[in-house]
Amino acid sequence: MTSVITYARNGYKSVPTISKAMQQEHVVHRLRKNEECIPDVDLLIRWGSRVRYPAAKTINKARAIGTSSNKGGARAVLTQTGVSVPKTIPLYMVGDVPLTFPVVVRPNRHQGGEEFHMLGSLEELLQFKLGTALVGDLDWYVSEFYDKTAEYRVHTAHGRALFVNQKLAPAGEEHLYEEPVWNHCVNHFYFKVVRQSSWPLDVVHLAIQATAALGLDYAGVDILAGAGDPVVCELNTTPSTENYASQKYASYFDWLVKTGGKEPHFDMPDAQAGYAAYVFEYTVGGA
């Protein structure tokens, strides 16, 4: 069977690491527009890439990746399907929809902590809207501030969780949690793997719901948790990886190659199920 992983430019650091951990034969390929594809591909695994690539079976379809990459648009889809997100509207609707302040304003397509604005009043927001309108750039979204006490990234795969990370400040810098917005890509924050028996199951359940709602097979889902119900922040189709994460994704990709990607998505576990019901388990040579 011919299997190909095609990846976007912002995923180039992750995929070679994952491919080295895989046990199955495959091709890792960054395909640029108008390049010739490998013929007769049985299984295509997209790591953030939306370039056309014919294959018998595709994991993470281009349209789903495109939907999740538009952060404001993705939240609109999640809202329509009943998945909890902070109240979010397009910037052009400011003044027409009531909002609770403060709000966060960001472009619909962003990476890392770029272009992050926190505004405290309608007057500030209207001024911001006017400024973007003057330069012809209204492709932003506005989100009500969610006062979180924890942030997680749940790596989902076929209706289960590969593993769960929690975003933490380095030792000695716990004062950063007192900042109004401490999550957002302060680069020295780091992700720590959460022990399976300590997974916050409401967070895991929400991440799996969000992945399915956007039509993805797998994703790194950022979840904010606080005094109320957790909410989805965004979904990543080229999530950052390190050794542990690479091994987990490699086991998932190996499983896809072994099954030809034809296995159905697992049924969503009951919200009251134990953590083991959510675990994606596969090791080379066995299930």
N, C-alpha and C positions, 0 to 999 in steps of 0.2 A: 504494500500500500504506500502511495506517495503522500506524505504530509508536509505542509509548508506553514511556517510561522512568518507572517508578513507584519512589519512593524513601522510605526510612525517615527519621525525624527526624534521626538521627545521621549521615545522609549528605547533608544539605541543602547543605553547603558544597562538596562535590565535584561533584555532578551538574550544576549550572549551568555550571561551568567545562568539564566534558566536553562538554556540549551545544553550547556555543559553538564548540568545535573540530570538531564533526561537520559533515559535508558533506551529509548526507541530511535530508530533511524528517522531522520527528518531533514528538512532544509530550512534554514533561517535566512530570510530574504527581506531586505529593504527595497521595495519596488517603487520606483519613481514613475511619474506619468509617462505614458507612451513606451515604457520598456516592455520587452517581450516576456510573457509569463511562461512558466513551466507547464507543458501540456499535461492533460489527464491527471490533474490533482484530485485525490480522493478526499482529503481533509485539509481545510484552510483554517488556521487559527489566527485571528486578527488581534494584534497587540496595538490597539489604537489607530491602526491604518485603515483608511477608507478608499484607497486606490482600488480600482476594479481588478478583480482577480477571479477568473472562473474556477470553480471547484464543485465537486459533487455534494460536499457538505461544508458549511461555513459556521464557525463558532464566533460569536459576536459579529452580527451583520453590520454592514457599513451604515445603514440608516439608524440603527440603534446607537452606534458609536456617535454619529452626528447629533442625535437628539440629546445624549448625555453630555456632549461637549458644550452645548448651549446651556449654560447654567440656569439662567432665568427660565428658558423654555422648558428645561427638564423639570424644574419645580412646578411649572404649570401643569405638565402631564401628571406628575405625582399627585398634585392636589386633586385633579380630576378623577384619579383612580383611588382616592381615599387614603393615600400615604401621607403621613404627617410631615410637614415642612413648616418653617417660619413663614408667616404671611408675606407673599412676594408679588410684586406687580412690575410691569414694564415701566421704565422711566417716563415714557410719553404719557402715561395715565396719571401721573402725579397731579393733584388738584381735583381729580374726578373721583378718587377712592379714598375713604378715610383711613388714616394710618396712626398707629401708636408709636410715639418717639421715645428713644432715639431709633434711627434706622441705619442700615448699612447699604451703601451704593457701590456696585461693582459692574464692570463690563460683562456682557453675556459670555464672552470667551476670555478666559484668563488662566494663568498658571501661577502657582506659588502665591506670594503675598502682594503681587503687583496690583496697582490701582484699587486700593481699599480705602473707602471713605466712610466715616461714621458721622452722621449729622443729627443735630439735636432738636431741630424745629422745622416746621413747614416752610418758614421763610428761607432758611438755609437751603432746603431741598429745592424750592422753586428757583432760587438763584442758581443752584447747580444745574438744574434742568435748562434754564435759559442759556447758561454758558455752553452746554453741550449742543443745544439747538443752533447757536450762532456758528458753530464750526461743522454743523451737519452730522453730528454723531450722537444719536439717541439710542444706540444699541447697548443699553445698560439696564440693569434691574435694581429694584429697591426692595429691601427685605427688613421686616421688623426685627429689632435686636432680640436675640434669645440669650438670656442670662444663664449660661451653662456653668456647671460645676465639674464636668468631665467631657472629654472628647475621645471618641473611638474611631478606628478604621476597621471595619469588618470586611474581610476578603471572602467573597461569596463565590460559589462554583456549583452550577447545576442544582440550585435549591438547597445547598448546604453551606457551611462555613469552612473554609480552609484553615483559617486562624483569625485571631482577633488581636489588634493592637490598641494600646491606650497612649494618648499623647501626654507627655510629662515634661516638666521643667527639670533641668539638671539640679543635682544636690547643691544647696546653698543659694539657689535662685528662686526659691518658692515664693518670694515676694511678687514675682511676675503674675501669679494667679490673682493678685489684687487689681491688676489692670482691667479696665472695662472689657477689652477684647484681648485675651491672652492666647487664643488658639492660633491665630491666623498666620501660620507660616513664619513665626519667629524662628529663625533657622536653627537656633541651638536647642529648641525643644526637640524631643526625640520620641520615637515610638517604641514602647515596650510590649513584648508579647504577653498576653494575658493567659494564665493557666486555664485550661479547658474547664475545669471544675468551678472556676470563678467567672466564667462568661456571664455578662448581664444579658439574660435571655430576651428581655424586651427589646434591647438594642439589636441583638442578632436577628430576631424575628423581623424587625422593621427593615433591616438591611436586605434581607432576602426578599421581602415584599417589594422594596424599591427596585431591586435588580430585575425582578420579573415584570414590574410595571413598565420599565423602559425597554423591555424586549431584549435584555442582555443575557448571555449565558454565564458570564463571570464579571466581577468588578471589585474595586476597592471602594467601599461605601463609607463616607465620613458621616458620623452620627454625633449630634450634640445632646448631652443629657444634663438635666437640671432638676429643679424642684417638681416640675410637671412631667408630662410625657416626653420621651425623647423625640427628636426631629431629625430628618435627613438634611444635611448640609449640601452634599454633592456626591456624584459618583465619578470614579476615575477608571478609565480603561487602559491606562499605562501606569499603574501604581508603582511607586518606588519599591525596590526590593533589596534585601541583603541576604546573607547565606541561608538563614532559616526560611525566609520567604521564598527564595529561589527554589529550595528543595520542595516546599509545599506546592508551588505552581508547577514544578517539574512533575510531581506525582500526578497532579490533575491532568496535565498535558499528556503524560504517558497513558493515563486511563482513557483519554479521548482517542489517542492513536490505537490503543488496544481494541476499543469498541467501535472504532470508525466514526466516533462522534454521533452514533445513532441511538445511544441510550436516551430514553426520555428524561426530562427533568424530574427529580424526585418530588413527591408530594410535599407541600408545605407542612412542616410539623405543627401540631397543635400548640397554641400559645402557652399552654400549661405543661408542655412536655419537658423532660429533663434534658440537660445539655447534650447528652450523647446522641439524641435524636437529630441534632443540628450538625454533627461533625461529618465532614467529607473524609472518608477513610479509603485510602488505596495505597498499597505498596507494590513495587514491581514484583511480579510473579504471584500476586494474590490480591484479594479484595478485602 
